[in-house]
Amino acid sequence: MTLTRAAPQRPDSLLALRLPETARPGADRAPSPPRPFAPVAVAAAERPAGAPTPFRLHLSPPHLTGGEFDILRRTLESGWVAPAGPVPEAFEAAIAAATGFPHVLAVASGTAALHLAYRCLGVGPGDEVWTQTLTFVATIAPAVQMGAVPRFLDVSPESWTLDPELLARELAAAAARGRLPRAVVSVGLYGQSCDLDAILAVCDRWGVPVVSDSAETLGALYRGRHAGRGARFAAFSFNGNKIVTAGGGGALCAEEPLPIARARHLAAHAKEPAPHYQHETTGYSYGLSSVLAAVGLAQIAVLAERVAARRAIFARYAAAFADLPGVTMMPEPPWSRGTRWLSVALFDPGAFGADREAVRHALAAAGIESRPVWKPLHLQPAFRDAPAAGGAVAVRLFERGLCLPSGSAMTEEEQAVVIEVVRRCCRRRFG
Ligand SMILES: *Cc1c(COP(=O)(O)O)cnc(C)c1O
C-alpha cells in the first residue's frame, strides 16, 4: 500500500513556496508519513554541516512507502528486535535479490561495512589504501583510523569516478617502488557506477584487491549487472538520505561465502562457538537491529520505483536547463545506467553569469537545500599530508558542481520551483 503524503501547496509563484506555514491539505487523511520538508523559518545559506536545517525542500529526504508500519508492528509483536533473527535475515535475502550478490551481511551502517571489509583484507598501520579523491569521507575514514595511509587519485571526466588509466600508471609506479596498496577502493558517485571492469583488470595485474564503496549506487547497473558485482567486497548504505533507507544501516556483500562468514563473525564481537564467552580476536558490535531491518525491508521492495523516480527528476532538470548557457548535467557513460541518486549540475560562471555559490544562495533564500559536489579529500585538512595523484578534474567538479533536490517524493510542482530559481540566476546577468 502506498500512502499519499500531504499534498504540497501549488507554487503558482515562488512566494507560495515560502509561505505554507500551517496549511497542510490532506493532513486529516491519516495516517500520513512525515512531510519531507517541514514548514520552518528560512535562514541563511551558510548552514554548517549537521546544524538544524532551515530548508523546506531538502536534497534527499527519506521517502516512506507506508508499508513500514505493518512490518514494524509485526516485528515488534514477534519479540525479535535484536540484531539477529528472521527480520535481518529477510533483509539480507532482499538485498541479495536486489543486487545479485549471493552473500550479504546486514550491518549498522555503510561505514561499518567498509570497516569490516578493510579488517578482512588485513589493512593495518602503514599500509596504503587508495581511492578517488572525489568522495564522501566515510569511504576512507575507517582505513585511516586503522593506521593506513590514504592515497587519493583523480576521477575521469566521463564518469566522475576513479580514472582507470591514472590508476594503472600509479600502480605500476607503486610496484616499481615496491609498495603496492593493501586495497583499492572504487566508488560509485551520485548513483553512477565506476568503470569497475577496467579497475579490476588493472588491480588484478598487481594482485591488489578491490573494495567497491557502493553506498551511493544501490539500484545502479554497470554493463548490465548491478554496480559493485565482481569486487572482493561491496558496501551499501541505508542511511536516511540514500535512495532507500532503513533509518540507518548498511550491507557488506561478496561473491564468495568465506569473506562474509568472517565479516559476520567480526561484526558480532568475534564470539567463538563455546558455551562461555571465548574470543581469539576482537570484533565489533556492528549488527543491524531488527527494528531498522524491518524499515529497510519495506523500503527495498520499492527500489525500482525509486530509481525510476530519480531518473525522471534528473531528466526534467536536464530538459529544463538545456537552453541555458553554461549549465551541464552529470554525464552518463554508455556502460552505465545509474540511479541519479542526486541530480548534479555544473555551472560555468563565465557562460552562465553566476557561480554555483550564487545558485546555492538563491535556492537557500527560497527555502531549497542544495549542496556543492563533494570537496575532494586531498583538499581536506584532515588529509593534508596524504599523497595524491592528479586532482584537477575533481577540483573543477567541486568548484562548479551543485547537487539539486532529488528526493523521490518531490512533486513536479516543487521541482518546477527549483528550476525557476536556477533559471533566474542566469537571467540576472543576461536579461
Ligand atoms: C553514505 C555514504 C557512506 C556511508 O554510509 P553510512 O551508512 O552513512 O555509514 C560511505 N560512502 C559513501 C560514498 C556514501 O555516500
The ligand as an ORCA input file, in Angstrom:
! r2SCAN-3c Opt
* xyz 0 1
  C      26.631      7.437      2.586
  C      27.987      7.035      2.189
  C      28.790      6.217      3.020
  C      28.454      5.884      4.437
  O      27.275      5.261      4.696
  P      26.666      5.336      6.171
  O      25.579      4.309      6.120
  O      26.176      6.720      6.376
  O      27.748      4.965      7.134
  C      30.013      5.781      2.532
  N      30.443      6.148      1.316
  C      29.738      6.953      0.512
  C      30.296      7.301     -0.832
  C      28.490      7.444      0.924
  O      27.809      8.267      0.135
*
